[in-house]
């Protein structure tokens, strides 16, 4: 469910107001975003920090668009990547059982930036901490709902096929007899 949440952004409008202020397209068309081209920030912003800017330099070798657009990728089974021009937020998901998962959030910066006097990752970390807590909270709420005795099946719309991929990936790897019917 955490991976499915990562794979769709129509929750972004109501759940992530600060993120949508930075990337307005997330609020407008969360289910129909061109991730291959990258998602543009609002004018004047180019990275995932509270201000949308930072004193860190972009990674060397990025094209003009890559310096101003956000990219993301889910790598099954358990890696979520969010790529800003100056830092990468890399999440690894470690399930313990059906109800408990540890999500490790690592921040990656260029070694030259890390070695600079006064290097401070706090602007990116603070922003991600806010967004992460919003995501984990709604994931917990969805899980609470799925525990209800009334819950039998979830339905996915055509725009949710990337999320359906997560279920297909997991189902194909479960032993016969453990494949859920939803
Ligand atoms: Fe989210």
Boltz pocket constraint, residues with backbone or C-beta under 6 A from the ligand:
constraints:
  - pocket:
      binder: B
      contacts: [[A, 5], [A, 8], [A, 11], [A, 12], [A, 15], [A, 16], [A, 131], [A, 134], [A, 135]]
      max_distance: 6.0
